[in-house]
Amino acid sequence: MKRYDGASAELAAVDGRKRLNMDKVMTAVCFVLLLIIVVIPIVMIIYNAFFNEGRLELGTFVDQIKEEKNLSAMWNTLKIAIGATILGTIMGVFYAWLLGRSDIPAKGLMRALFNIPYMFPPFLGAMAWDMMFNGRSGYINKFLRTLFGLKTMPININSVWGIIFVEVSYYFPFVFMQVVSALERMDPTLEESARIAGAKQRQVIWKITLPLVKPAISAGALLILTTSLAHFGVPAILGYARGIYTLPTRIYAVIYNSGGSFDGIRQGAALSVMLVVVVSLALILQNRILSAGSYDIIKGKSMRPTLIKLRGAKVPLLILAILTLVLIVIVPLVMIVLISFLKAYGLPLSFENFTLDQYRTVFASNGTIDSIKNSLFASITAGVVCMFLGTLVAYVVQKIRPKGKGALEVISMLPYAIPGTVLSIGVILAWSGRIFGINLYNTIWIILVAYLARYLSFSMKTSSAALLQVHSSLEEAARVCGASHTESLADITLPLIRPAMVSGFFLIFLPAMREVTTSILLYGPYTRTLGVQIYSLRDAGMIPQAAALATVAIGIIIVLNTIVTKLTKDRKGV
Amino acid sequence: MKKVIAFLVALMLVMSLSASLAEPSGKVMLYSSMQEAQLQAIEQAFEAKYPTVDMEYYYAGGGKLVTKMTTEAKDGGQIASDVVWLGDPSDYESFKANGWLEPYVSPETEHIAKEYMDPEGYYTAGRLVTMGIAWNVGLVDEADAPKTWNDLLDPKWFNQIIMTDPSQASTTKYWMAAMMQSEKYGEAYFQALKDNGVELESGTTATHNRVADASYMVGICLDYVSANLMAQGSPMNFHYTTDDVITMTSPIALIKGCANEDNGKLLMDFILSKEGQEVLVANNLVSVRDDVEMQVDTSAIASVNMAVDYNDLGANLQSYLDKFNHIFDK
C-alpha cells in the first residue's frame, strides 16, 4: 500500500502544481456532488425527525415510537427479515453445495435457472402468489377447497409466513451466487486431507467446507437481511390490505394518508429513523453471529474440486431441485401470464374467458406508455451518471487519496445501507422547495436524484475493484513518456476499466428499471415508473390489467438481460 | 387612401373571420376518478371531434385526487388540471370555498335538471352514480341477495361483506356521510355493520373485484362499476336497494386560473352534450340529461331516493369520517 503513496508523490513531483490542481478539482467535485446527492437528504431526515421550525421537538418522534401500529410494524419488519435471512441462507447454501460440489446432472443449466429469481422484481412474484393463494379467493386455494371439500381456504399467503416465503424465493440467490463462487475457488485438497484423516462426509461438510465458505455465506446473508428490512413491494401486496404492516409500508401509509402534507412527511421521517435504527441493529447482530473472517486458503485460481457422489440420493435431489425451480420461477410467471389474458378477475381460468383486451387497454393508456418512458429515462440516466460519478469517486479514493478519503468512501456507500424508502423521504425533504427554493417534487428529476443516491455505490464498487487492478506504474509510464495527466487518464486508465464501468452501468440500469420502493413515494401525475404503474393498477383493483402490464415488463426485462449477457460476453472476448 | 382603408378593413375582416373559424388547438387536462376504460372512451370521442386538441387525463381514486389537488394548491400553487370530475358533490363545496373553481355554465345545461347544478354555476352534474348492492353469482342467488341496507345486518352475511374505505373513495364517502346523517341509520348502523364483520378495501374497483373473485359474497357497490365489470364478464350481479337509494351527481367543474381555459370549457361542453353523454351511456354510466335514452330508469330510482342535506354534509363531513374511522378502528 505504501508503494502507491510513494508513486503518487513521485508523480506529483513530475508535473508539480498542475497535477495537484487537477487532483484538487476532481476531489472537490466529488465532495460537492456527494454532498448534494447523499449528505443533504440524510441530514434533512435527521433534522426533520427531531426539529420543527428550528426548535428541538421530540414530540413527533416520541409519538411515532409509542404508536402501537408502528411498534407492530417494526416487529413484523424484524420477523420477516430474520425469517427470510435464515431460510434464504439455508436454501442458498444447500443449492450452492448441490450444484457446486455434487455430481448432480445438468449443473450449468440449473445454475443459470437458479439465478433467474434475481432478475425479477419480487413484487411481481407477490402478485402471482396472491392470485394463487390469497386467503379469501386464491385460484389454487379455491381449487383445493373444492377438491378436498374444505370449509376454509387451505393456505393463506396474506400472512407473515407468506411474505417470508415469497421473499425467500427471490432473495436466496444472493447467498447462492456468493457461495457457489466461493466453493469454486476453494482449495479441494483441504477437504481431501480431512477425508484421508478419516473424517466422514458429514464431518467434512460441517467442519471443513462450511467454515471455509462462511465469509461468502455471511456476505450473502447480510444482503438478504438489509434488502428485506427495506423492502416495500412484497409486504405491500401481501400484507397491506390485511393490516399487516412493515416499517416501509407503514411509512408509505403515513405519507399517503396525510396527502403529502408536511406533518405526514415529518412522521415519515421519524419512522425512517426507526427503520435506520432497526437496520443498524440487524447489521450489528449479524456481525456478531457471522463475523466474517478472512481465509487465505480460498485461492484465486480455480481448481477442479472432487465432486461428491450422491449415489442413491441423486434422483430425489434432482427432482427436489427441479421442483424448487418450477415452484419459484415457472409457476408465478405462468400465473401472471394466464391472468393477463382473463376478461375479468374472478372468472375461471378456462379458454372461453381469455381475451387480448387487457393488452389493448394497457397500450391505449397514456399512463402506461408514460411509465415505460419514465422508467427508461430515469434508469438509463441514473446508470450513465452513476457510472461516471462512481468511477470518479473510486479514482479519487484509490489513486488520489486525498485527506478525508475515508469520509468520501463512507458517504458514497451510505445509501447502500439506507433503505430506499428512507432515502425517498430525505429526497422529498431536501428537494421540495426547502433548500434554495429548488422544488423537484412531482417531477421526474426527484426520482432521478433518488436513484443517483441509491445506486451510486453499485458503480463505485465495480470501478473500485477494477482500479485496484490497474497498477499506478501504467499511468506513470505514460507520464514519463510525456503524456499529460488528462491524457494518461483518458488513454490508459479509463480504457482499462471500461468493462467494469459498463457492467456498473447495467448493475444500476436493470434494478432501476423494475424499481418500486423508492419511486412509490416520489411519483407525480406524469412521473409514474413502470413499477409504480403496475402497483397502482393492482391497487385500484384492475388485476388482469396489472398482470398484462407485468407481462410486458417481464418481456422488457428478459430482452434487456439478453442484451446485457451478449454485451458482457463480447467484452470478455476482447 | 380609400383603397388602403378598404384593404385594411378587408384584411381585418378576413383575420377576424379566420380567427373565429380557427379550430381549437392545444391541450386539455382532466382529473377524474372514473374508470380508466371510460376515460379512454371519452378521450377517443373528444379527440375524434376535435382532432387538433390533445386531451389528457389523470386517473386516481377520489380521495387520492383531492389530496393531490390540495398538495398542488398549497402555498398559492396552481392545480395542474383544467377540468375536475369526481364522484362526490360535497367535495365541490369545499373546492368552491377554497377558491379553486371558475364558474362556468355550459350551454348544454338546458337539458339538465336545475337540482343537478350549483346555483352559482361553479359545477354541474356530469353523470349520476348510485350506490347499491352487488353479489357474487357463484355464491349467492339473486333472490337471497340483500335488498335494503338493513338486510346487510343479517348474520348470514357475517364476515362476507366488503365495502370501500370512505377515506379513499369520494363516492363511498358521500354514501357513508348520507347514511350517518340519516336518523334511521346513523352511527349505530355502521357499528352494526362492523359487528357483522364488514371489511374495507382501499379502492372502489378493488371492492367490486373482491366480490367478483369470490373473496366476499356481497359488496356495497356502485351501479356503473358493477355494470362495467359485468359487461366484461365478471361473475357478479347488482341491484339498487328498494328504499333509501343514495344517488350522487358526480359534478364536473372548471379549475380557476387553469392553463387551457377555452379547451376546458370545450371539454365540459362535450361531456355534457347529448353526444358526450351517449358515450357515457355506451360505457355503462348513467346520464344526467333528459334526452338521452338508457336502460336505467332514473325516475324510478329517484322515487325511492333518500333526502340528503347538503349543508349538513358540507359542515360535518369530517366528523362523520372520524366517527366511521373510529368504529372501524382505523
Contacts between the chains, C-beta under 8 A, distances in Angstrom:
chain1	res1	chain2	res2	distance
A	134	B	213	8.0
A	134	B	215	7.0
A	136	B	210	7.6
A	136	B	214	7.8
A	136	B	215	3.8
A	136	B	216	7.2
A	137	B	210	7.2
A	137	B	213	4.3
A	137	B	214	5.3
A	137	B	215	3.9
A	142	B	214	6.9
A	240	B	202	7.9
A	241	B	201	6.9
A	241	B	202	6.7
A	256	B	64	8.0
A	256	B	67	8.0
A	257	B	167	7.4
A	259	B	66	7.7
A	259	B	67	3.3
A	259	B	68	7.7
A	259	B	70	5.6
A	259	B	71	6.2
A	260	B	67	6.6
A	260	B	68	7.8
A	260	B	70	7.7
A	260	B	71	4.1
A	261	B	70	7.8
A	261	B	71	7.7
A	343	B	232	5.2
A	343	B	233	4.3
A	343	B	234	8.0
A	344	B	212	6.2
A	344	B	229	5.7
A	344	B	232	4.2
A	344	B	233	4.9
A	344	B	234	3.9
A	344	B	235	7.8
A	345	B	209	5.0
A	345	B	212	6.0
A	345	B	213	5.3
A	345	B	234	7.4
A	346	B	136	7.7
A	346	B	209	6.6
A	346	B	212	3.6
A	346	B	213	3.4
A	346	B	214	6.2
A	346	B	234	6.0
A	346	B	235	5.7
A	346	B	236	7.6
A	347	B	212	7.9
A	347	B	233	6.0
A	347	B	234	7.0
A	347	B	235	6.1
A	353	B	233	6.6
A	357	B	232	7.7
A	361	B	36	7.2
A	361	B	37	6.1
A	361	B	40	7.2
A	364	B	40	5.6
A	365	B	36	6.1
A	365	B	40	6.9
A	366	B	56	6.2
A	366	B	57	7.4
A	367	B	36	7.6
A	367	B	59	7.0
A	442	B	72	8.0
A	525	B	58	4.7
A	525	B	68	7.1
A	525	B	80	6.5
A	536	B	60	7.9
A	539	B	202	6.5
A	539	B	203	6.3
A	539	B	206	7.0
A	540	B	60	8.0
A	540	B	61	7.0
A	540	B	203	4.8
A	540	B	205	5.4
A	540	B	206	6.3
A	541	B	201	7.6
A	541	B	203	5.4
A	541	B	204	7.4
A	541	B	205	3.5
A	541	B	206	3.1
A	541	B	207	7.0
A	541	B	208	6.6
A	541	B	209	4.4
A	541	B	210	7.8
A	542	B	36	7.4
A	542	B	205	6.1
A	542	B	209	7.9
A	543	B	209	6.3
